[in-house]
Amino acid sequence: MRALVTLGSLAFLALAAVPSAHAQTAADSAGIRAAALDYIEGWYAGDADRMTRALHPQLAKRIVRTPPGGASTLGDMGAETLIGYTRSGGGRRTPVALQRKDVRILDVFEGAASVRVDAAEWVDYLQLGRWNGQWKIVNVLWEMRPSS
């Protein structure tokens, strides 16, 4: 028993000596949330400026599509395409009453963050990076909600 207590104490001391990760700041949380809201609210409003502000220019937005009995394919678009769809008003077709824009920050470490956005007909998993002092969406993996 004494050996277990000693071993446990040594393990605790070893872990305590490991430097901890930098904590997320309130400014980081606000910047991450602002980027996610610029993305989804910009989409619904057809506001290309907000969408542009949210995205890194080299954005990769992807969805895995698997038809019944078929092979999976990867659909993807970049920032320019998404901004163009936003400008053309794709999101304005969603009635205001159905516009979901629930943002949940899942994790933040240093200059990287993961966010879940629950939208009207889909769920987006965003990966953001702190780019020149601002939080920008770098990657999006998304999935359509099942039809009811």
Buried (B, 14 or more C-beta within 10 A) or exposed (E): EEEEEEEEEEEEEEEEEEEEEEEBEEEBBEBBBBBBBBBBBBBBBBBBEBBBBBBBEEBBBEBEEEEEEEEEEEEEBEBEEBBEBBBEBBBBEBEEEEBBBEBEBEEBEEEEBBBBBBBBEEBBBBBBBBBEEBBBBBBBBBEEEEEE
